[in-house]
Amino acid sequence: MAKMRAVQATKAGAPFQVVERDVPEPHVGQVRIKVEACGICHSDAFVRSGGFPGMALPRIPGHEIAGHIDAVGPHVSPWKPGDRVGVGWHGGHCFVCDACRRGLFLNCEKAKITGISFDGGYAEYVVVPHEAVARIPEQLAATDAGPLMCAGVTTYNSLRNSGARPGATVAVLGIGGLGHLGVQYAAKMGFRTIAISRGADKEDLARQLGAHEYIDTQKLPAAEGLKKLGGADLVLATAPSAEAIDGTVDGLKPRGKLLIVAAPFEPLKVGAMGLLSGKTIAGWPSGSAIDSEDAMAFSALTGVRPRVEVFKLEQAEQAFAKVMENKARFRAVLTP
């Protein structure tokens, strides 16, 4: 049996371990991917802690996978060896529950999560359900495509489904792993784009990413800054801070929308009176495989790229620590 290197969570809360595993074989409806890159996400902490409901350790994390198919199982028609593909958070669906029958695959009652329901991409090879696979455009490097399978599709898909139209004012709260992509997508989609962050040192970066305006919350509150700029039709909240998210609501226009893609641990404290002008608060999940394909195709077409730090597979513990300490600029990616 052929062997591969992998990084796994063996014991809840313990450091990741570099191990040798058998190369997995694809079964019915599955494909095997030779991993070229796998991004690290904050959500990988669910695997590290062993705390995700129903998950058993040991488990190989990783749901920002880019590589190429090297083997297919029986009854797989869309894919063949050699195809460049990626896999994101959404790791498959049942096709038969009510949500799936309505095409709402992300809400599948039996949805699988890559790197949680089954082993993920912190490895040289990974086996996944064929419906979880997205095609990678040739213009994208594997180290760029990996983060687009999670941070990319989340921000792209939320913006294109937000109801905002070209010319609308869209504010992106936070310029981090999600926000630095959100700013790029918003600008490329034709929105008047406002970046919101702490510190004057972030302004140059925000404008390089495509922001037309910048609000430094160390100088004035986010809502006040938005009001001075005429108010926002949409605030895309990519910073997992309840206080920061709360602080944007008063800066929305009447009937404006607060769209949350990064969940803080603490609850929001939003006054009901401020919502009576028709403002709404909503959340958005990431996307299915076809959404990831769309995000990558749009990125290839318009030049949107994540800013990444690349680490070898054996450096997973070091890279994970940088992500969790918010020191990665802006996505950490592992390569075998």
URWOZI-V920055 format. One record per backbone hydrogen bond with DSSP energy under -0.5 kcal/mol. NH is the residue of the N-H (numbers start at 1). CO is the residue of the C=O. Records with the same first field share a line. If there is no record, write none. Layout:
BEGIN
NH = CO + CO
END
This chain:
BEGIN
4 = 21
6 = 19
7 = 122
8 = 17
9 = 59
10 = 8
13 = 48
14 = 11
17 = 8
19 = 6 + 17
21 = 4
23 = 2
29 = 74
30 = 27
31 = 128
32 = 71
33 = 126
34 = 68
35 = 33 + 124
36 = 66
37 = 66
38 = 334
39 = 64
40 = 332
44 = 41
45 = 42
46 = 43
47 = 44
48 = 44
49 = 45
50 = 46
51 = 46
52 = 46
55 = 52
58 = 9
59 = 9
61 = 59
65 = 87
66 = 37
67 = 85
68 = 34
69 = 83
70 = 32
71 = 32
73 = 30
76 = 73
77 = 75
82 = 69
83 = 80
85 = 67 + 83
86 = 134
87 = 65
88 = 132
89 = 149
90 = 287
91 = 89 + 112
101 = 97
102 = 98
103 = 100
104 = 99
105 = 103
107 = 104
108 = 105
111 = 108
112 = 92
114 = 89
115 = 118
116 = 113
117 = 113
118 = 113
120 = 60
121 = 62
122 = 61
123 = 121
124 = 5
126 = 33
128 = 31
129 = 91
130 = 29
132 = 129
133 = 130
134 = 86
136 = 84
140 = 137
144 = 141
145 = 141
146 = 142
147 = 143
148 = 144
149 = 145 + 146
150 = 147
151 = 147
152 = 147
153 = 148
154 = 150
155 = 151
156 = 152
157 = 153
158 = 154
159 = 155
160 = 156
161 = 157
162 = 159
167 = 190
168 = 165
170 = 168 + 192
171 = 234
172 = 194
173 = 171 + 236
174 = 172 + 196
180 = 176
181 = 178
182 = 178
183 = 179
184 = 180
185 = 181
186 = 182
187 = 183
188 = 184
189 = 185
190 = 187
191 = 186
192 = 168
193 = 191
194 = 170
195 = 213
196 = 172
197 = 215
199 = 197
202 = 199
203 = 200
206 = 202
207 = 203
208 = 204
209 = 205
210 = 206 + 207
211 = 206
212 = 193
213 = 193
215 = 195
216 = 214
217 = 197 + 215
219 = 216
220 = 216
223 = 247
225 = 221
226 = 222
227 = 223
228 = 224
229 = 225
230 = 227
231 = 226
232 = 251
233 = 169
234 = 169
235 = 257
236 = 171 + 234
237 = 235 + 259
238 = 173 + 236
240 = 238
241 = 239
245 = 241
246 = 242
247 = 243
248 = 245
249 = 245 + 246
251 = 248
252 = 249
253 = 232
256 = 253
257 = 233
258 = 280
259 = 235 + 257
260 = 258 + 282
261 = 237 + 259
262 = 237
264 = 262
271 = 269
274 = 271
275 = 272
276 = 273
278 = 275
280 = 256
282 = 258
284 = 260
292 = 288
293 = 289
294 = 290
295 = 291
296 = 292
297 = 293
298 = 294
299 = 295
300 = 296
301 = 297
302 = 298
303 = 299
304 = 299
308 = 306
309 = 331
311 = 333
313 = 335
315 = 312
316 = 313
319 = 315
320 = 316
321 = 317
322 = 318
323 = 319
324 = 320
325 = 321
326 = 323
327 = 322
328 = 322
331 = 307
332 = 40
333 = 309
334 = 38
335 = 311
END
